[in-house]
Amino acid sequence: MQPILLLVHTESDGTLAKHALESLSAALTAARESGCPLTVGIVGGQVQPAADQIAAAGADRILGIAGEAFGQPRYATDAAATEAIGRAAGAAIVLAPSTSRWARVLPGVAYRLGGRADTHITAIQWRDGQAAVTRWFYRQRMEAVLTREQRPWVVLLDPGCFAPWSGPAGSAPVEMVAVEALATRTTVTGIHAPQADQQTIRPDAKLLLVAGAGWTKKQADGAIHGADAERLILGFLHATQASLGGSKSLVDASGEGEAVLGFMTHLNQIGQTGSTPRHRKGLSTCCHGEEPHVVGWRFVNERRAINLDANCGWARGKADVVYVADAFALMEQVNRTLEASRLQTTRV
Ligand SMILES: Cc1cc2nc3c(=O)[nH]c(=O)nc-3n(C[C@H](O)[C@H](O)[C@H](O)COP(=O)(O)OP(=O)(O)OC[C@H]3O[C@@H](n4cnc5c(N)ncnc54)[C@H](O)[C@@H]3O)c2cc1C
């Protein structure tokens, strides 16, 4: 029986991140339900720490490709490594976390292996011995269950859909796979990343704060209060470690050089043409709550909104609670309360 292959890459310290462990849970369930053996393929600068991390998971076989060339994401080396593992494993179904590194390379590798790839998969099940995967279409408005005849079938799993595997570390043997001589023209010279405290997109945060265009509009006194908006939003993010989302109107204004919030980029956009994050709670501020925006809240279950307009979209059944209030005044008060409780906790 052909095995199921789980393909993961390590982090810079050689271990597996949460998304890879979520995919391991999915792969273990798939192996159990299908009765197929499970092979785990690991690529990275070093792979033994990752193999030891998941030693107790019970994979039937662990294949590895390690070396300096595989410590960094790069199409040529990643494609060569995953293709070599794919051939060595001889799997019909290949599962992988949909990290930016794998999402870039695995559809091409599926083609090299003569198979097919599907992305943004949120569930996998076995029906009459056949694998079937679930994904959303049209910005999470329709859910479909797909099967495919072509093999290998490479399935990229979205984050936040499976509980991450956890278990004690141990010691697991890794069968190292050789890779053909690599011709690489790309040299990784370093990584430019914002400092941790400047990073406003936090996928694992429990709370999403959305800022809408109202923050940059003229207020009751006829003036724009951009500096106050920045201070209030950043103060809230700092106190709560919430993730920051924006409406399209706001992020577009940022791109067009209008008076805006300096930290807001198109990556923050939530909605039909933005992202669909999976935070437990969401607080919308100065955003009208129109459908193309709210469709990005598909997986945010507890929703609140602050809007001056009692007739805004949120008030029409899209939020659990709507505060009809001035967000500047309300967030000032919220931040003051958060600061007071922080000081109290520090004193205790
Ligand atoms: C094909 C298509 C795709 C789209 N995709 C997206 C998408 O991915 N994401 C997205 O966001 N939009 C998307 N849109 C645009 C969407 O329809 C709206 O235009 C946009 O979401 C509006 O942004 P907004 O609510 O921030 O701004 P506005 O509509 O300008 O609303 C601002 C709100 O702020 C409130 N406000 C102002 N001052 C205060 C204050 N002091 N206190 C409280 N409230 C205040 C106002 O009452 C108003 O409701 C798309 C549209 C189309 C046609």
PDBQT file of the ligand as one rigid body, heavy atoms in Angstrom, charges set to zero:
ROOT
HETATM    1  C1  LIG A 401     -14.948  43.688  -5.588  1.00  0.00    +0.000 C 
HETATM    2  C2  LIG A 401     -14.788  44.373  -4.267  1.00  0.00    +0.000 A 
HETATM    3  C3  LIG A 401     -13.924  43.836  -3.341  1.00  0.00    +0.000 A 
HETATM    4  C4  LIG A 401     -13.754  44.461  -2.123  1.00  0.00    +0.000 A 
HETATM    5  N1  LIG A 401     -12.909  43.899  -1.197  1.00  0.00    +0.000 NA
HETATM    6  C5  LIG A 401     -12.810  44.459   0.025  1.00  0.00    +0.000 A 
HETATM    7  C6  LIG A 401     -11.981  43.888   1.028  1.00  0.00    +0.000 A 
HETATM    8  O1  LIG A 401     -11.308  42.873   0.807  1.00  0.00    +0.000 OA
HETATM    9  N2  LIG A 401     -11.916  44.487   2.237  1.00  0.00    +0.000 N 
HETATM   10  C7  LIG A 401     -12.616  45.637   2.514  1.00  0.00    +0.000 A 
HETATM   11  O2  LIG A 401     -12.505  46.147   3.638  1.00  0.00    +0.000 OA
HETATM   12  N3  LIG A 401     -13.386  46.213   1.585  1.00  0.00    +0.000 NA
HETATM   13  C8  LIG A 401     -13.494  45.660   0.349  1.00  0.00    +0.000 A 
HETATM   14  N4  LIG A 401     -14.245  46.284  -0.583  1.00  0.00    +0.000 N 
HETATM   15  C9  LIG A 401     -14.730  47.638  -0.291  1.00  0.00    +0.000 C 
HETATM   16  C10 LIG A 401     -15.931  47.685   0.617  1.00  0.00    +0.000 C 
HETATM   17  O3  LIG A 401     -17.089  47.519  -0.151  1.00  0.00    +0.000 OA
HETATM   18  C11 LIG A 401     -15.969  49.048   1.346  1.00  0.00    +0.000 C 
HETATM   19  O4  LIG A 401     -15.837  50.088   0.414  1.00  0.00    +0.000 OA
HETATM   20  C12 LIG A 401     -14.890  49.242   2.384  1.00  0.00    +0.000 C 
HETATM   21  O5  LIG A 401     -14.813  48.106   3.210  1.00  0.00    +0.000 OA
HETATM   22  C13 LIG A 401     -15.254  50.455   3.227  1.00  0.00    +0.000 C 
HETATM   23  O6  LIG A 401     -14.261  50.686   4.187  1.00  0.00    +0.000 OA
HETATM   24  P1  LIG A 401     -14.599  51.386   5.570  1.00  0.00    +0.000 P 
HETATM   25  O7  LIG A 401     -15.792  50.758   6.180  1.00  0.00    +0.000 OA
HETATM   26  O8  LIG A 401     -13.338  51.426   6.375  1.00  0.00    +0.000 OA
HETATM   27  O9  LIG A 401     -14.873  52.914   5.133  1.00  0.00    +0.000 OA
HETATM   28  P2  LIG A 401     -16.190  53.757   5.057  1.00  0.00    +0.000 P 
HETATM   29  O10 LIG A 401     -17.229  53.083   4.251  1.00  0.00    +0.000 OA
HETATM   30  O11 LIG A 401     -15.748  55.125   4.653  1.00  0.00    +0.000 OA
HETATM   31  O12 LIG A 401     -16.728  53.773   6.558  1.00  0.00    +0.000 OA
HETATM   32  C14 LIG A 401     -16.119  54.507   7.578  1.00  0.00    +0.000 C 
HETATM   33  C15 LIG A 401     -16.977  54.330   8.816  1.00  0.00    +0.000 C 
HETATM   34  O13 LIG A 401     -16.347  54.953   9.899  1.00  0.00    +0.000 OA
HETATM   35  C16 LIG A 401     -17.358  55.455  10.751  1.00  0.00    +0.000 C 
HETATM   36  N5  LIG A 401     -16.763  56.483  11.604  1.00  0.00    +0.000 N 
HETATM   37  C17 LIG A 401     -16.201  57.665  11.230  1.00  0.00    +0.000 A 
HETATM   38  N6  LIG A 401     -15.736  58.304  12.319  1.00  0.00    +0.000 NA
HETATM   39  C18 LIG A 401     -16.000  57.539  13.396  1.00  0.00    +0.000 A 
HETATM   40  C19 LIG A 401     -15.768  57.656  14.779  1.00  0.00    +0.000 A 
HETATM   41  N7  LIG A 401     -15.180  58.727  15.308  1.00  0.00    +0.000 N 
HETATM   42  N8  LIG A 401     -16.182  56.656  15.597  1.00  0.00    +0.000 NA
HETATM   43  C20 LIG A 401     -16.798  55.554  15.089  1.00  0.00    +0.000 A 
HETATM   44  N9  LIG A 401     -17.055  55.384  13.781  1.00  0.00    +0.000 NA
HETATM   45  C21 LIG A 401     -16.657  56.373  12.941  1.00  0.00    +0.000 A 
HETATM   46  C22 LIG A 401     -18.425  55.978   9.799  1.00  0.00    +0.000 C 
HETATM   47  O14 LIG A 401     -19.687  56.034  10.457  1.00  0.00    +0.000 OA
HETATM   48  C23 LIG A 401     -18.384  54.936   8.681  1.00  0.00    +0.000 C 
HETATM   49  O15 LIG A 401     -19.336  53.911   8.930  1.00  0.00    +0.000 OA
HETATM   50  C24 LIG A 401     -14.435  45.665  -1.831  1.00  0.00    +0.000 A 
HETATM   51  C25 LIG A 401     -15.309  46.193  -2.773  1.00  0.00    +0.000 A 
HETATM   52  C26 LIG A 401     -15.479  45.570  -3.987  1.00  0.00    +0.000 A 
HETATM   53  C27 LIG A 401     -16.420  46.172  -4.969  1.00  0.00    +0.000 C 
ENDROOT
TORSDOF 0
